[in-house]
Amino acid sequence: MYKVVMTRALLPEAQRILLERCDARVWDKEEVMPRDVLAEWLADADGLVAAPNIQIDGELLAQAPKLRVIAQTAVGCNNIDVAACTRRGIPVGYTPGVLVDATADLTFGLLLCAARRIHEGWDYVRQGKWRANKGMGLGVDLAGKTLGIAGMGRIGAAVAKRAAAFGMRVIYHNRTRRADDGDVGARYAALDELLRAADFVVVLLPLSAATRGAFGAEQFALMKPTAYFVNASRGAVVDTEALAEALATGRIAYAALDVTDPEPIPADHPLLMLPNVLVTPHIGSATAETRTAMAMLTADNMLAGLAGKPLPACVNESVNYKG
């Protein structure tokens, strides 16, 4: 029976499948699995079910001589040295596609909630201020406004469709223009043009060396002072200090974030002291249906790799098993 290390538990059905078919060791503590313990467990492991908060690099892989497959319950794999895995012939499974609608819903929900001050209205009611005539401030309409999407992948396209239903114009920026942007209902624009034109800027970029810190003081300076900024990708795509400064000085109007840098963000962080920010705890994929689908795809990736079969979703296809 193959030996598998799980750096955190999966949802019950997916975990049951792995426990039935593998000799699995599960890290079930609240704290992140210590690196030395992980290295010890990996010494004779055939498979690794990884969490995004675990760093997997060449040094760790060198301590896992039998490792033949890694499966991660996430789309982003910036915590994994994929090149090092490829050099060792280890396919890396991930979970693209299944979280598109859930993340798009959350992204547009942040935008709508911020624009109409929904969360602030709830706080107002709870504080007994319903009948007060001032204090909460006014929201803004979405209809007729321009939404700029930086990173028009599958999630970006899903957000664009939601925006169209609200009567918004959509422009986007990618490294390359999409051939189907007419079908998506969005117009391609250079990033500077997007930042100057958009009433709402949504960031859906993957984290890489090229995108780390991509939104900083220079980018915020280009935006309208009435602009809303939404990040539902990775926290490190944004310079947090520059964002806090832009919000505090009125350089931009508002920010709604599902991701932060650092993450989790400390409760006393200056960003959280500002009145014009909304932060949720990285819940883009956090629906029962989506998390279940992600867990099941992770189990499928793991079992396929252990059996020497092609992973259903593989980051480094050059070393994916051909069956």
N, C-alpha and C positions, 0 to 999 in steps of 0.2 A: 504494500500500500504506500502510495506517495506521501511524503512528509511535506506539510504546508504550514507556513507561519502566517498568522493574521495579526496585523498591528492594531486592529480594533475589530469589534464584532460587526457583522453584517446584519441586515434585517433577518428575522427568523427563518423564512422560507429558503432564502439563499444560503444562509449559514447551515441550515439542516442538510441541504444537498451536499455541501462540502464536507461536513462532519461524517456523513454516511459513506462518502466515497474516498476520503482521505484521512490520514493521520494528522489532524490539524491541532496546532497549539494556538490559542487565542489570547491576546492581551486584552483583558477585560477591565482594566483599571481606568479611572477617570483621567489621570495624568498621561502625557505623551510617553510612549514606550521609550525607555532610555536606550541610547545607541549601543552601549556595551551589552545590554541584555539582548537586543535585537541581533547583534553580531554573534552572540553565543547560540541563540536559537537557530540562526541561519547556517551554522557550521555543517549540518547534515540535511538541510532542507532542499526539496525539489522545487517548491513554489513559494511565492511571497504575495500575499494580498496586502497591498500597501494603502495607507491613508495619506492624504495630501500634506499632512503635517510631519511626515517622515522624510528626511533627506536621504536619498539613495545615490551614492557616488561610487567612483572606482575603488576607493579604499574599503567601503563596505562590501562591494561585490567580490573583492579579493578574499574576503573571509567567508564566502558562500560558494565553495568550489562545485557543488552539485546543482546549483540553482539553474533552472531551465525555463522558467516563465515568471513574469511579474504581472499582476493584475491590480489596477487601481480604480477605486470607485470615484472617478472624477473625469472631467474633460481636460482640464489643465494638467500638464505634467512637468511644470517648471521645477518641481522638487526632485525630479529624477534626471540623472545624467544619462539621457537616452543614447548619446554617442558611445558612452562606456558600455552600456548594455548591448548595443549593436556589435561592438568589437568582440564581446564575449558570446555573441550569438544568442542573446536572451531577448525574446520578443516581449514587448511591453503592451499590455492590454489597457484600454481606457473606455470611457462610456459616452461617446459623442451621440448626438441625435436625440436620445431619449429625454434629455432635459431642455430641449429647445423651447417648447411652449411654456413650461413652468417658469423658466428664467425670463422669457419675454413678458409673461404676465406680471412677474414681480417688478421687472424694469419699468414697465408702463405704469404699474401701480404706484411705484415711487414717484414717478413724474406727476401723475394725477393727484396723489395725496399731497405732494408739496405745492402744486399749483393752486389747489383749492383749500389748502390748510386743514385738511380733514383731521389729522392727528391733533392739531392745535385746537380745533373745535371741540374734540372729545375732552381734552384737558380743561378747556374753558367750562364745559358742562360739569365736569367732576369737581371743579373748584367753586361751583355755585355762582358762576358769573353769567348765566344764561341771559339775564335781563339787562346786563351792562351794555351801554351804547358804544363803548370804545375799548380799545385794548388789544383785541385779537388781530385787527388789520384785515385787509381785503385780499382775496386771491386773484388769480388771473384766468382768463379764458384760454382754452386750447384751440378752439375752432379758429381757422384763419392764421394760426401761428406757424412758424417754421421750425421743424425739428431737424437737427443735424446729428447724424449717427456716425461716429468714428469707429470703424470696424464692422463692415457689412457682411458678416457671415450668415449662417442660418438663423442665429438668434436675432441679429440685426434686421434681417428680412422679415422675421415674425413681428418685431417691434414696429417696423414700417407699416405693416398691414394694420396693426392696431391703431397706429396714429392716423392712417387714412380714414378709418371708421369714425374718428373724432374730428374730421375735417381739417387735418393739419397737412401742410406741405412738407415733404421730406427731401432732404439732401443728404449725401453721405460721402465719406472719404475712406478709401481702401488703398493698399499698396498698388493694386491694379483695379481698373474699372471692371465691374461685373458686366458680362455680356447680356444678362437678363434684367438689367435695372429698370427697363420699361415695364416688364411684368411685375417687378417688385413694387413699382410705383415711386421710385426715388431717382433723383438727379445727381450725377457725380459732380463733385466739387473738390478743388484743392483744399487742404486743411485750413489754411489761413482764410480763404473765402468762406468756408463753413463756419468758422468761429465768429467771423464778423457778421454773418447773416442770420445765424440761428437764434431763436428765442429760447430754445431748449437744446442743450448739448448732451447727448447720451454716449457714453464710452463703453464699448464692448470689444476691446482689443485683448488678444492673448498677451500674456506676460513673456517677454523675451529681452535679450540684451538691447535690442533696438527700441523696444517700447517702454522700458523701465524709465520712470520719470518723464514720460512723453508730455504730460500736462503739468506745466509749471508756471512761473510768473509771466513768462513771455506769452504763453497761450492765453492765460486769463486776461492779460492786458488787451488782447484783441477782441474779447467778447463784449457784448453789450452790457451796460451796467444793470439792465433789467433781466439778464439771462439767468436761466436755471441750469445747473450742472448736475448730471446724474451719472454715477459710476456703478456698474454692475458686473465688472470684469474681474480685475485684480487690483488690490489696493496700491501696489507698488508702481502701477502705471501713472499714478498721480503723486506729485510732490505735496505731501500733506501740509507742510508749513506754508508753502506758497498758496495753497487753497485756503487755509485758515486766514492768511493775510488778506487775500482777495475778498473773502466774506466779511471780515472785520472792518475793512476800509470801504466797503460798498462798491468795490471794483466789479463784482458780480452780485446778483440778488440773492441767490439761494443755492444750496447743494443738498442732494439726496443721495445717500451712499449705502450700498449693500456690502461694500468691501472697504477696508481701510489699511493704512500702513502707518504704524504696526497693527497687527491683528492677532488677538483682540486689542482694541484700542483702550488704553487706561481710562477709568472713569473720570479722572481729573485732567484729561488732555484738554488743552486750550480749544481745540475744535469743538468739543462737546459743551463748552461754556457759551457758545454763540447762539443767538436766537433764530438764526436763519439757516439751520442745518437739521437734517433728518437722517438718522443712521439706523440701519437694521443689521442684525448679526450674521451676515453672509448666508441668507436663506433663499437664494435664487432657485435652488432645486428642491426646496423643502416642502414637497407635497407627498402624501402617502403613495400616490400612484407613481410619481417620478422616482422617488427614492427606492421603491420596490423594483422598478424596471432597471435602475442603475445597479442595484445589488445583484439582480438575476444575471445581468450582462457580465458583471464582474465574475460571478461563479462560472458562467459559460466560458469566458476567456480563460480562466484558470484551468478548468477541466480539459478544454481543447489543447492548451499548451502542454499539460502533463501527458496527454495521450499522443503528442506529436502531430496534432492536427492544426489547421489554420485557425488562428484566433478570429472570432467574429469582428472584433474591432481592435486593430493593432496600430500603434504609433509608428513603429519602425518596420514597415512592411518588407524591407529587404531581408530581414531575418525571420519573417513569419513563416511558420511551417507550411509546406506545400501539400501535405497529406500523402 
